[in-house]
Amino acid sequence: MPKLYEYFGLIILFYSNDHRPIHVHGKYQGKESKAEFIIVGGEVKEIRILPVRGKEPLDTKELKKFRTLIEHFKKEIVQKWIDFFVLNKEVKPETINKKLD
């Protein structure tokens, strides 16, 4: 379960057995949502925030942080997906200690 980012308690990660489409999970205090990346022509055209079956979704405040972080790092997240799932490279977690706009 590679952790990608930690952002004020919100954890962004891949599950090691994940599948396409490219997506990440956001977890905070037992709640979880996911974000799917819709890629067209090599660019992220849309990000869809979705519930995770069997999990209570992130609350409004955490969803806002989740969306802000993935919008800010969308290119890096896609590259980390390729590195981990396609190239079998290790992905190093990052802690974000400053507020993102």
Backbone as CSV, one residue per row, in Angstrom:
resi,resn,N_x,N_y,N_z,CA_x,CA_y,CA_z,C_x,C_y,C_z
1,MET,0.853,-1.168,0.000,0.000,0.000,0.000,0.902,1.235,0.000
2,PRO,1.357,1.667,-1.179,2.252,2.818,-1.223,1.558,4.126,-0.860
3,LYS,2.086,4.752,0.167,1.615,6.069,0.583,2.305,7.099,-0.298
4,LEU,1.538,8.025,-0.846,2.094,9.052,-1.723,2.326,10.365,-0.974
5,TYR,1.284,10.801,-0.269,1.334,12.088,0.418,0.633,11.999,1.768
6,GLU,1.105,12.843,2.675,0.366,13.111,3.901,0.198,14.619,3.965
7,TYR,-1.054,15.047,4.161,-1.387,16.467,4.114,-2.308,16.787,5.282
8,PHE,-1.728,17.280,6.377,-2.472,17.627,7.576,-3.381,16.482,8.027
9,GLY,-2.833,15.276,8.089,-3.568,14.102,8.558,-4.266,13.310,7.472
10,LEU,-4.458,13.886,6.314,-5.073,13.202,5.181,-3.987,12.390,4.470
11,ILE,-4.237,11.104,4.274,-3.282,10.216,3.624,-3.766,9.936,2.198
12,ILE,-2.877,10.121,1.222,-3.162,9.821,-0.178,-2.314,8.603,-0.540
13,LEU,-2.966,7.568,-1.118,-2.241,6.331,-1.371,-2.809,5.555,-2.541
14,PHE,-2.016,4.583,-2.996,-2.471,3.540,-3.911,-2.594,2.280,-3.085
15,TYR,-3.495,1.391,-3.441,-3.452,0.031,-2.909,-2.560,-0.765,-3.848
16,SER,-1.735,-1.646,-3.320,-0.740,-2.340,-4.141,-1.367,-3.267,-5.176
17,ASN,-2.634,-3.616,-5.022,-3.315,-4.466,-6.007,-4.326,-3.668,-6.830
18,ASP,-4.127,-2.349,-6.917,-5.089,-1.490,-7.614,-5.147,-1.790,-9.105
19,HIS,-6.097,-1.180,-9.749,-6.441,-1.444,-11.137,-6.684,-0.127,-11.861
20,ARG,-6.820,-0.196,-13.152,-7.173,0.974,-13.946,-8.634,1.309,-13.741
21,PRO,-9.081,2.522,-13.944,-8.306,3.672,-14.368,-7.389,4.168,-13.244
22,ILE,-6.450,5.019,-13.624,-5.536,5.591,-12.633,-6.376,6.302,-11.578
23,HIS,-6.112,5.986,-10.324,-6.838,6.629,-9.231,-6.019,6.557,-7.944
24,VAL,-6.382,7.390,-6.990,-5.783,7.392,-5.662,-6.891,7.366,-4.628
25,HIS,-6.522,6.918,-3.449,-7.445,6.888,-2.318,-7.018,7.955,-1.319
26,GLY,-7.992,8.607,-0.718,-7.758,9.565,0.355,-8.385,9.019,1.623
27,LYS,-7.582,8.924,2.689,-8.072,8.378,3.964,-7.834,9.387,5.086
28,TYR,-8.837,9.481,5.954,-8.727,10.354,7.117,-9.634,9.807,8.213
29,GLN,-9.033,9.434,9.313,-9.754,8.952,10.495,-10.817,7.912,10.154
30,GLY,-10.429,6.887,9.387,-11.316,5.779,9.073,-12.270,6.018,7.914
31,LYS,-12.305,7.233,7.395,-13.153,7.541,6.246,-12.290,7.510,4.986
32,GLU,-12.932,7.234,3.850,-12.156,7.082,2.629,-12.977,7.432,1.392
33,SER,-12.336,8.127,0.461,-12.889,8.411,-0.860,-11.777,8.158,-1.869
34,LYS,-12.145,8.112,-3.151,-11.106,7.946,-4.168,-11.306,8.963,-5.272
35,ALA,-10.236,9.204,-6.015,-10.256,10.139,-7.130,-9.737,9.420,-8.370
36,GLU,-10.578,9.365,-9.403,-10.182,8.767,-10.683,-9.736,9.875,-11.625
37,PHE,-8.653,9.606,-12.342,-8.101,10.555,-13.287,-8.538,10.154,-14.693
38,ILE,-9.235,11.041,-15.372,-9.653,10.818,-16.752,-8.587,11.489,-17.630
39,ILE,-7.871,10.652,-18.395,-6.744,11.135,-19.190,-7.092,11.025,-20.663
40,VAL,-6.919,12.137,-21.377,-7.180,12.188,-22.817,-5.958,12.829,-23.476
41,GLY,-5.386,12.139,-24.439,-4.224,12.682,-25.139,-3.039,12.945,-24.232
42,GLY,-2.891,12.125,-23.196,-1.763,12.267,-22.282,-1.926,13.334,-21.215
43,GLU,-3.085,13.984,-21.149,-3.329,15.025,-20.149,-4.527,14.676,-19.288
44,VAL,-4.460,15.060,-18.014,-5.593,14.863,-17.111,-6.661,15.880,-17.494
45,LYS,-7.798,15.384,-17.976,-8.890,16.259,-18.406,-9.957,16.421,-17.328
46,GLU,-10.040,15.432,-16.447,-11.076,15.462,-15.407,-10.623,14.601,-14.241
47,ILE,-11.049,14.999,-13.047,-10.839,14.191,-11.849,-12.203,13.965,-11.228
48,ARG,-12.559,12.693,-11.051,-13.852,12.337,-10.457,-13.639,11.826,-9.043
49,ILE,-14.297,12.474,-8.089,-14.250,12.027,-6.696,-15.397,11.047,-6.502
50,LEU,-15.062,9.858,-6.005,-16.040,8.779,-5.873,-15.984,8.148,-4.489
51,PRO,-17.087,7.531,-4.062,-17.067,6.793,-2.797,-16.303,5.475,-2.975
52,VAL,-15.900,4.904,-1.866,-15.263,3.585,-1.846,-16.258,2.630,-1.206
53,ARG,-16.557,1.563,-1.914,-17.540,0.602,-1.420,-17.172,0.108,-0.018
54,GLY,-18.140,0.171,0.883,-17.952,-0.319,2.239,-17.288,0.663,3.183
55,LYS,-16.984,1.874,2.708,-16.327,2.885,3.544,-17.187,4.137,3.616
56,GLU,-17.147,4.794,4.769,-17.805,6.093,4.898,-16.950,7.115,4.165
57,PRO,-17.541,7.964,3.310,-16.734,8.920,2.542,-16.143,10.021,3.413
58,LEU,-15.097,10.640,2.895,-14.505,11.786,3.583,-15.557,12.866,3.779
59,ASP,-15.447,13.582,4.889,-16.392,14.676,5.121,-16.031,15.875,4.231
60,THR,-16.866,16.886,4.227,-16.721,18.033,3.335,-15.355,18.708,3.463
61,LYS,-14.894,18.917,4.667,-13.599,19.585,4.894,-12.457,18.754,4.318
62,GLU,-12.468,17.459,4.584,-11.396,16.590,4.100,-11.488,16.387,2.582
63,LEU,-12.708,16.334,2.045,-12.865,16.244,0.593,-12.259,17.458,-0.103
64,LYS,-12.421,18.623,0.488,-11.848,19.836,-0.085,-10.322,19.747,-0.093
65,LYS,-9.734,19.285,1.022,-8.276,19.113,1.081,-7.815,18.071,0.068
66,PHE,-8.574,16.978,-0.051,-8.260,15.898,-0.985,-8.240,16.439,-2.421
67,ARG,-9.296,17.130,-2.808,-9.382,17.679,-4.170,-8.259,18.685,-4.426
68,THR,-7.993,19.563,-3.468,-6.929,20.560,-3.625,-5.588,19.888,-3.851
69,LEU,-5.279,18.879,-3.050,-3.994,18.200,-3.177,-3.869,17.466,-4.506
70,ILE,-4.892,16.724,-4.897,-4.761,15.959,-6.141,-4.763,16.867,-7.365
71,GLU,-5.471,17.987,-7.311,-5.406,18.946,-8.421,-3.990,19.515,-8.523
72,HIS,-3.410,19.848,-7.387,-2.073,20.433,-7.350,-1.005,19.457,-7.854
73,PHE,-1.132,18.175,-7.498,-0.113,17.175,-7.817,-0.553,16.167,-8.873
74,LYS,-1.530,16.493,-9.705,-2.082,15.508,-10.633,-1.039,14.911,-11.573
75,LYS,-0.151,15.701,-12.124,0.880,15.163,-13.021,1.816,14.225,-12.273
76,GLU,2.194,14.613,-11.062,3.092,13.785,-10.260,2.416,12.469,-9.858
77,ILE,1.115,12.535,-9.553,0.381,11.318,-9.178,0.330,10.349,-10.348
78,VAL,0.039,10.845,-11.537,0.016,9.976,-12.715,1.392,9.354,-12.926
79,GLN,2.456,10.146,-12.782,3.809,9.601,-12.951,4.113,8.551,-11.883
80,LYS,3.670,8.793,-10.653,3.895,7.808,-9.581,3.144,6.513,-9.879
81,TRP,1.945,6.604,-10.460,1.192,5.407,-10.856,2.008,4.599,-11.876
82,ILE,2.511,5.301,-12.894,3.313,4.636,-13.930,4.564,4.028,-13.311
83,ASP,5.241,4.794,-12.473,6.451,4.277,-11.827,6.156,3.001,-11.037
84,PHE,5.086,3.019,-10.241,4.791,1.890,-9.358,4.202,0.699,-10.099
85,PHE,3.145,0.926,-10.885,2.411,-0.185,-11.490,2.986,-0.665,-12.823
86,VAL,3.655,0.205,-13.564,4.182,-0.180,-14.875,5.681,-0.490,-14.794
87,LEU,6.431,0.415,-14.156,7.882,0.274,-14.119,8.392,-0.450,-12.874
88,ASN,7.480,-0.787,-11.957,7.825,-1.494,-10.718,8.898,-0.784,-9.895
89,LYS,8.800,0.544,-9.853,9.721,1.352,-9.052,9.094,1.651,-7.693
90,GLU,9.959,1.868,-6.728,9.497,2.282,-5.403,9.009,3.729,-5.470
91,VAL,7.955,4.024,-4.731,7.403,5.375,-4.657,7.639,5.897,-3.248
92,LYS,8.292,7.036,-3.148,8.605,7.627,-1.844,7.481,8.541,-1.383
93,PRO,7.043,8.389,-0.136,5.990,9.280,0.380,6.522,10.683,0.640
94,GLU,5.629,11.652,0.532,5.970,13.045,0.809,4.994,13.586,1.847
95,THR,5.516,14.404,2.763,4.666,15.103,3.723,4.578,16.552,3.290
96,ILE,3.354,17.026,3.130,3.119,18.418,2.722,2.757,19.198,3.989
97,ASN,3.617,20.142,4.376,3.419,20.890,5.606,2.928,22.307,5.404
98,LYS,2.713,22.694,4.144,2.209,24.043,3.885,0.856,23.934,3.214
99,LYS,0.012,24.906,3.483,-1.331,24.892,2.903,-1.261,25.136,1.406
100,LEU,-1.996,24.332,0.662,-2.081,24.477,-0.786,-3.323,25.288,-1.131
101,ASP,-3.236,26.077,-2.165,-4.390,26.892,-2.583,-5.129,26.234,-3.716
